[in-house]
Amino acid sequence: MLQASKLIPQGEGLAPVLLRRAAHLELDWDVRQKSRFDATASDERHVGVFLPRGTVVRGGDVLVTQDGSLLRVVAAPQAVLKITPCATHGSPFDLTRAAYHLGNRHVPIELKPDHLKIEPDHVLAEMLRAMHLMVEDVREPFEPEGGAYTPQGGGHAHHGHGHADEHTHETAPAAVHQHSHSHPRGHAHG
């Protein structure tokens, strides 16, 4: 079995031609959040992945094997719930509310400007529908947001620039803003 114990985030610094020639591993989120796993590459080689504990593998990352070959990681399509605002009376802010409530439940969530994705959960799906959001069962790659304090910085590559902690935070007086939404009885999202 071939072993891979080095990860190059998003293949940074590698020539595009090397990435195109590399075999790939198509892995779902359950596997990519483990630091040790076995997989079969697109060229039929069996690979044992041994990364430092806590390492999360993202789609687009590149693994380096003991023989020096490269393996591109592809986020495999999997069952997820795709959450969008209601086109009739919703707004993009509804996604912010949903992300808040899902975050309170420590649910892995993929954040996009126009939708959210979570792993299937019928209880959460009903909660979201009750919030007047559209919830659809789909098969798509799943790349949940990493934690702000994780070594991989939320899953985003930081291309070699520094970040000083010299921010000043000014707070404005809190404004009181209240309003209500009413929806006709029988309102439902299929």
Contacts in CASP RR format, 6 or more apart in sequence:
PFRMAT RR
TARGET T0000
AUTHOR 0000-0000-0000
METHOD contacts of the structure
MODEL  1
MLQASKLIPQGEGLAPVLLRRAAHLELDWDVRQKSRFDATASDERHVGVF
LPRGTVVRGGDVLVTQDGSLLRVVAAPQAVLKITPCATHGSPFDLTRAAY
HLGNRHVPIELKPDHLKIEPDHVLAEMLRAMHLMVEDVREPFEPEGGAYT
PQGGGHAHHGHGHADEHTHETAPAAVHQHSHSHPRGHAHG
1 38 0 8 1.000
1 46 0 8 1.000
1 47 0 8 1.000
1 48 0 8 1.000
2 41 0 8 1.000
2 45 0 8 1.000
2 46 0 8 1.000
2 47 0 8 1.000
2 48 0 8 1.000
2 65 0 8 1.000
2 66 0 8 1.000
2 67 0 8 1.000
2 69 0 8 1.000
3 47 0 8 1.000
3 48 0 8 1.000
3 49 0 8 1.000
3 50 0 8 1.000
3 65 0 8 1.000
3 66 0 8 1.000
4 47 0 8 1.000
4 48 0 8 1.000
4 49 0 8 1.000
4 50 0 8 1.000
4 51 0 8 1.000
4 63 0 8 1.000
4 64 0 8 1.000
4 65 0 8 1.000
4 66 0 8 1.000
4 71 0 8 1.000
5 49 0 8 1.000
5 50 0 8 1.000
5 51 0 8 1.000
5 64 0 8 1.000
5 66 0 8 1.000
6 63 0 8 1.000
6 64 0 8 1.000
7 51 0 8 1.000
7 55 0 8 1.000
7 57 0 8 1.000
7 61 0 8 1.000
7 62 0 8 1.000
7 63 0 8 1.000
7 64 0 8 1.000
8 14 0 8 1.000
8 61 0 8 1.000
8 62 0 8 1.000
8 63 0 8 1.000
8 64 0 8 1.000
9 58 0 8 1.000
9 61 0 8 1.000
9 152 0 8 1.000
9 157 0 8 1.000
10 58 0 8 1.000
10 60 0 8 1.000
10 61 0 8 1.000
10 62 0 8 1.000
10 157 0 8 1.000
11 19 0 8 1.000
11 60 0 8 1.000
11 61 0 8 1.000
11 62 0 8 1.000
12 157 0 8 1.000
12 159 0 8 1.000
14 62 0 8 1.000
14 70 0 8 1.000
18 70 0 8 1.000
19 62 0 8 1.000
19 70 0 8 1.000
19 72 0 8 1.000
22 62 0 8 1.000
22 69 0 8 1.000
22 70 0 8 1.000
22 71 0 8 1.000
22 72 0 8 1.000
23 41 0 8 1.000
23 42 0 8 1.000
23 43 0 8 1.000
23 45 0 8 1.000
23 69 0 8 1.000
23 70 0 8 1.000
23 71 0 8 1.000
23 72 0 8 1.000
24 41 0 8 1.000
24 42 0 8 1.000
24 71 0 8 1.000
24 72 0 8 1.000
24 73 0 8 1.000
24 74 0 8 1.000
25 39 0 8 1.000
25 40 0 8 1.000
25 41 0 8 1.000
25 42 0 8 1.000
25 47 0 8 1.000
25 63 0 8 1.000
25 71 0 8 1.000
25 72 0 8 1.000
25 73 0 8 1.000
25 74 0 8 1.000
26 42 0 8 1.000
26 74 0 8 1.000
26 75 0 8 1.000
26 76 0 8 1.000
27 37 0 8 1.000
27 39 0 8 1.000
27 57 0 8 1.000
27 73 0 8 1.000
27 74 0 8 1.000
27 75 0 8 1.000
27 76 0 8 1.000
28 75 0 8 1.000
28 76 0 8 1.000
28 78 0 8 1.000
28 142 0 8 1.000
29 75 0 8 1.000
29 78 0 8 1.000
29 108 0 8 1.000
29 119 0 8 1.000
29 142 0 8 1.000
29 143 0 8 1.000
29 144 0 8 1.000
31 37 0 8 1.000
31 39 0 8 1.000
31 57 0 8 1.000
32 56 0 8 1.000
32 57 0 8 1.000
32 58 0 8 1.000
32 59 0 8 1.000
32 73 0 8 1.000
32 75 0 8 1.000
33 56 0 8 1.000
33 57 0 8 1.000
35 49 0 8 1.000
35 50 0 8 1.000
35 51 0 8 1.000
35 52 0 8 1.000
35 53 0 8 1.000
35 54 0 8 1.000
35 55 0 8 1.000
36 48 0 8 1.000
36 49 0 8 1.000
36 50 0 8 1.000
36 51 0 8 1.000
37 48 0 8 1.000
37 49 0 8 1.000
38 46 0 8 1.000
38 47 0 8 1.000
38 48 0 8 1.000
38 49 0 8 1.000
39 46 0 8 1.000
39 47 0 8 1.000
39 48 0 8 1.000
39 49 0 8 1.000
40 46 0 8 1.000
40 47 0 8 1.000
41 47 0 8 1.000
41 71 0 8 1.000
47 63 0 8 1.000
47 65 0 8 1.000
47 71 0 8 1.000
49 57 0 8 1.000
49 63 0 8 1.000
51 57 0 8 1.000
54 151 0 8 1.000
55 151 0 8 1.000
55 152 0 8 1.000
56 146 0 8 1.000
56 150 0 8 1.000
56 152 0 8 1.000
56 155 0 8 1.000
57 63 0 8 1.000
57 73 0 8 1.000
58 73 0 8 1.000
58 75 0 8 1.000
58 143 0 8 1.000
58 152 0 8 1.000
58 155 0 8 1.000
59 73 0 8 1.000
59 74 0 8 1.000
59 75 0 8 1.000
59 141 0 8 1.000
59 143 0 8 1.000
60 72 0 8 1.000
60 73 0 8 1.000
60 74 0 8 1.000
60 75 0 8 1.000
61 72 0 8 1.000
61 73 0 8 1.000
62 70 0 8 1.000
62 71 0 8 1.000
62 72 0 8 1.000
62 73 0 8 1.000
63 70 0 8 1.000
63 71 0 8 1.000
63 73 0 8 1.000
64 70 0 8 1.000
64 71 0 8 1.000
65 71 0 8 1.000
74 141 0 8 1.000
75 141 0 8 1.000
75 142 0 8 1.000
75 143 0 8 1.000
76 141 0 8 1.000
77 139 0 8 1.000
77 140 0 8 1.000
77 141 0 8 1.000
78 139 0 8 1.000
78 140 0 8 1.000
78 141 0 8 1.000
78 142 0 8 1.000
79 119 0 8 1.000
79 120 0 8 1.000
79 137 0 8 1.000
79 138 0 8 1.000
79 139 0 8 1.000
80 110 0 8 1.000
80 117 0 8 1.000
80 118 0 8 1.000
80 119 0 8 1.000
80 120 0 8 1.000
80 137 0 8 1.000
80 138 0 8 1.000
80 139 0 8 1.000
80 140 0 8 1.000
80 142 0 8 1.000
81 117 0 8 1.000
81 118 0 8 1.000
81 119 0 8 1.000
81 120 0 8 1.000
81 121 0 8 1.000
81 124 0 8 1.000
81 125 0 8 1.000
81 128 0 8 1.000
81 135 0 8 1.000
81 136 0 8 1.000
81 137 0 8 1.000
81 138 0 8 1.000
82 115 0 8 1.000
82 116 0 8 1.000
82 117 0 8 1.000
82 135 0 8 1.000
82 136 0 8 1.000
82 137 0 8 1.000
82 138 0 8 1.000
82 140 0 8 1.000
83 95 0 8 1.000
83 98 0 8 1.000
83 115 0 8 1.000
83 116 0 8 1.000
83 117 0 8 1.000
83 118 0 8 1.000
83 128 0 8 1.000
83 133 0 8 1.000
83 134 0 8 1.000
83 135 0 8 1.000
83 136 0 8 1.000
84 95 0 8 1.000
84 114 0 8 1.000
84 115 0 8 1.000
84 133 0 8 1.000
84 134 0 8 1.000
84 136 0 8 1.000
85 91 0 8 1.000
85 92 0 8 1.000
85 94 0 8 1.000
85 95 0 8 1.000
85 133 0 8 1.000
85 134 0 8 1.000
86 94 0 8 1.000
86 132 0 8 1.000
86 133 0 8 1.000
86 134 0 8 1.000
86 189 0 8 1.000
87 134 0 8 1.000
89 132 0 8 1.000
89 183 0 8 1.000
90 132 0 8 1.000
92 113 0 8 1.000
92 114 0 8 1.000
94 131 0 8 1.000
94 132 0 8 1.000
94 133 0 8 1.000
95 114 0 8 1.000
95 115 0 8 1.000
95 116 0 8 1.000
95 133 0 8 1.000
97 131 0 8 1.000
98 116 0 8 1.000
98 128 0 8 1.000
98 131 0 8 1.000
98 133 0 8 1.000
99 109 0 8 1.000
99 111 0 8 1.000
99 116 0 8 1.000
101 127 0 8 1.000
101 131 0 8 1.000
102 109 0 8 1.000
102 116 0 8 1.000
102 118 0 8 1.000
102 124 0 8 1.000
103 109 0 8 1.000
105 124 0 8 1.000
107 118 0 8 1.000
107 119 0 8 1.000
107 121 0 8 1.000
107 124 0 8 1.000
108 118 0 8 1.000
108 119 0 8 1.000
108 142 0 8 1.000
108 144 0 8 1.000
108 145 0 8 1.000
109 116 0 8 1.000
109 117 0 8 1.000
109 118 0 8 1.000
109 144 0 8 1.000
109 145 0 8 1.000
110 116 0 8 1.000
110 117 0 8 1.000
110 118 0 8 1.000
110 142 0 8 1.000
110 143 0 8 1.000
110 144 0 8 1.000
110 145 0 8 1.000
111 145 0 8 1.000
117 140 0 8 1.000
117 142 0 8 1.000
117 144 0 8 1.000
118 124 0 8 1.000
118 144 0 8 1.000
119 142 0 8 1.000
120 137 0 8 1.000
125 135 0 8 1.000
128 135 0 8 1.000
129 135 0 8 1.000
129 189 0 8 1.000
129 190 0 8 1.000
132 183 0 8 1.000
132 187 0 8 1.000
132 189 0 8 1.000
133 189 0 8 1.000
134 189 0 8 1.000
135 189 0 8 1.000
143 155 0 8 1.000
145 154 0 8 1.000
145 155 0 8 1.000
146 152 0 8 1.000
146 153 0 8 1.000
146 154 0 8 1.000
146 155 0 8 1.000
147 153 0 8 1.000
147 154 0 8 1.000
148 154 0 8 1.000
END
